[in-house]
Amino acid sequence: MDTVYFPNDCLLSLMAEVKEEQVLEIALLGREGMLGYSGLANHQHSGLRVIVQQSGSADCISAAEFGQVREHSKAVQEMCLSYGEMLYAEASQIAVCSHFHLLEARLARSLLTMRERLQSDHFFITHEYLALALGVRRVGVTKAASVLQKRELISYSRGKVSVLDAVGLQAVSCSCFQRIIGHATSKSFTQGRR
């Protein structure tokens, strides 16, 4: 990518690809994140797919310009390092979650993370996308979402999700949500960026 994007009110999913139709979400980028600067890992191709999950606006700068700013600014270097650590921690936590936790808890974690990154209780997301992100079949997401809806934790209709009870949804979620959000809030990237 030759542009670095800083989401304002959109949501981007970083997906690790095994095969063309086999992917797993490894990170969710919202207002706290940035996308497109390969200098974070010192290589040109990350091997990740990016999916715009929720449209919106983003600020942008050319990767070359951003690289120059980074090279001359200790604060920007520290921000990038902090953000890279946060992304690594989130990807690691999601990998652990995907392997050890039940789908209902993983779905709750994913919905809570979306809510946090968008700063909204209402967003659009399809069962098909959730199945892709969570690495499961669509029918599994439908069943898990139905359980959450029957417990009046979420409302779900035609791709529109509303979180009705965030505290209750956190109780269903595994501890991974708190760890992911904890990594994001403990790093100075969000404050340094705005």
N, C-alpha and C positions, 0 to 999 in steps of 0.2 A: 504494500500500500504506500502511496506517496503522500497521503494526508493523515493527520492525526485528528481524531474526533473526540470531543468532550460532550457527552450527552447532557442535555438540560432536562428534558421530560420524556425521553424515549427509553426503551429497554432493549438491550442487546444480549443475545445468548452466544457464548463461546462454546462451540461444539467440537468434541474430539471425534474424528471419523475413523471407524474400523473398515467399513466397506461403504459403498455409495448409500445404501439405505440403513446402515447401522452406525448410529452416532449416539453420543451421550453428552448431555450438557455438563460442562465442567466449571462454568462461571456465568454469572449474571451481572451485566454492567448497566448501571443507571447513572444518576447524577454524580455519584462518587467516583466514577471510572473514566477511563480513556481507552481509545482503540486506535491502533494503526502505527504505533511507534515501535518498529522492530529493534531499535536500540535498547529496549528494555532487556532483551535477551541476547543482544549482540549477534543476531542472525537475520537473514532476509525473509525466510519463509517459516511461519510457525506451524503449519500443518493443521491449523484449526479452521473451522467453518464458522462464519458469523451469520446469525439470523436476527433480523429486526423483529423482535417479538411484539413491541408496542411502538407505533410510530410517534414521532414528535420532532423536536428540534435539537440541534447540536451545534456547538461552536467548533470551528476547525482552523487548522494551521497546516502549512506544508510540513512534511516530515523533515525535510532538509532544514527549514527554518527552526523547527522545534529542536532538532539536533544541535544546531548552533547555539540556541538559547541554553540548552542543557549543558553544553560544553563550557559555557562561560558563567553559569550560575550554580553555585553550591546548593542553594535552596531548591532549585529545580532538580538537581541530581539527587538530593535527599528525598524529594517528593517521588521521583521515579523509582528509587530503590524501595521506598516504603510501599508504593503501589504494587511493585513486582512481588514483594513479600506477601502482601495481602492477597493477590491473585493466586499465588502458589498455595497459600494456606487454604483458600476457598476451594481450589481444585482438589487438594488433598482430602479435605473434609467431605466433599461431595463424593469422591471415590470411595471413601470409607462408608459413607451413608448408603451408597448404591449397593454395596456388597452386604452389609450387615443389617439394615433396617427394613421393616415391612413397608409395603407400598403406601399404605394409608398415612404412615408417619412421614414418608418421603414426600408425598403429595402435599401434606400440610406444611412441611419445611419449604418446599418450592413456592407455594402460594404466599407464605409469610415473607419470604425473601423478595418476591415480586412486589408485595405490598410495601415493604420497607424501601426498596429501591425506587419505586414510583411515588412514594409518599401519598398513596391513595388506597382507599378500601375497594375501589371499583376499577376493573381492568378487563380487557378482552384477551381471551386465550382459548384455544380449541383443545378438545380431548386428543386430537391427532398430534398437535404440537407437544402437549404434556407427555404423551406416550413416547414420542421421539426423545424429548429431553430427559425423561426418567429411564429410558431404555427398556420399556415394557410394551406389551400389547395394548391397543386402544381399549379393549374390553376391560382390562384391569383398571385403567384410569377411570372409566365410566363407573365401575363398581365402587372404587375408593371415593370418588367424588359424590356418589349417591349416599354413601355412609356419612360423609361430612355434612351433606345437605340435610339428611334426616335428623342429624344431631343439632341442626340449626346453627352450624358454625359458618357455613357459606351458603350463598344462593347462587345457583348456576342455571343459566338459560341461554341457549344459542350462542355460546362463546363468551357471554358476559358473566364474569365472576364478581361477586360482592362478598367481602369478608364481613360477616355479621357479628362474630364474636372472636376477636383476635386472641384474647386470653384463653378461651376454650380451644382455639386452634393450636396455640402454643402447647397446651396440655397434651394434645394428640401428637404433635410433632416430636421428633426425636431431639436430643440435645444439640444436634448439628446446626440447627437454626441459630441458637444463641452463640455458638462458636463462630459461625460465618459472620454474623453481624458484629460480634465482639472484635474480630480481626479488622473489620472495616472501620469501626469507630475508634479502635486503639491506634490506628495509623493516622498520620498528620495529612494524608493526601487530600481529604475533603476540605479541611480548613485551608490548606495551602493553595488550593486551586481557586477558590472563590474569593 
